[in-house]
Amino acid sequence: MELTASARNRTGIRDADGMAVASFVLGLLGLLVLNIVLGPTAIVLSGLALWRGTARRGRALLGLALGVADLVVLATVFTSSGAVIWNFGG
């Protein structure tokens, strides 16, 4: 069974929309845990979603911004403490 061109197009847009939502969720989650992994993953997924023409462009851009913020938080924590760990309290 082969999909028609319009069915393939709808499937591609749905996949891109899912990537946009996933990039937003992973970027948001990456602010709290595993930002060294989740930040770049959010950036890649949002880039793919934007390239594929997602209908959720704002969510993809927000996922991109959160992915970059994950890496900024990682760099800040690394330069302040000298290690890639969270240290609350002193």
C-alpha positions in Angstrom: 0.0 0.0 0.0 1.5 3.3 -1.1 0.4 6.7 0.3 -0.7 9.4 -2.1 1.3 12.6 -2.3 -1.2 14.6 -0.2 -1.2 11.8 2.5 2.6 11.9 2.5 2.6 15.7 2.9 0.2 15.6 5.8 2.3 12.9 7.5 5.4 15.0 7.0 3.7 18.1 8.6 2.5 16.0 11.5 6.0 14.7 12.1 7.3 18.3 11.9 4.7 19.4 14.4 5.7 16.6 16.7 9.3 17.6 16.5 8.4 21.2 17.3 6.6 20.1 20.5 9.3 17.6 21.4 12.0 20.3 21.0 10.0 22.6 23.3 9.5 19.9 26.0 13.1 18.7 25.8 14.4 22.3 26.0 12.2 23.0 29.0 13.2 19.8 30.7 16.9 20.5 29.9 16.9 23.6 32.0 16.5 21.3 35.1 18.3 18.1 34.2 20.7 16.7 31.6 21.2 20.0 29.8 24.3 18.7 28.1 22.2 16.1 26.2 18.7 17.7 26.1 19.9 21.2 24.9 21.5 20.0 21.7 18.7 17.6 21.1 16.2 20.4 21.4 18.2 22.5 19.0 18.4 19.8 16.4 14.7 18.9 16.6 13.6 22.5 16.3 15.9 23.0 13.3 14.4 19.9 11.6 10.9 21.0 12.4 11.5 24.5 11.0 13.2 23.0 7.9 10.3 20.7 7.3 7.8 23.6 7.5 5.9 22.9 10.8 2.6 24.6 11.5 3.9 25.2 15.1 6.6 27.6 14.1 6.4 29.5 17.4 6.8 26.3 19.5 9.8 25.3 17.4 11.4 28.7 17.8 10.8 28.5 21.6 12.4 25.0 21.6 15.4 26.5 19.8 15.7 29.3 22.3 15.3 26.9 25.3 18.0 24.6 23.8 20.4 27.5 23.5 19.4 28.5 27.1 20.3 25.0 28.3 23.8 25.3 26.9 24.2 28.8 28.4 23.1 27.4 31.8 25.6 24.6 31.3 28.4 27.0 30.5 27.5 29.2 33.4 27.5 26.3 35.9 30.7 24.9 34.5 32.6 28.2 34.7 31.3 29.1 38.2 32.0 25.8 39.9 34.6 24.1 37.6 32.5 21.0 37.3 29.3 20.0 35.5 27.2 19.7 38.7 24.5 21.7 40.3 25.4 23.0 43.7 22.6 24.6 45.7 23.4 26.4 48.9 27.1 26.8 49.1 
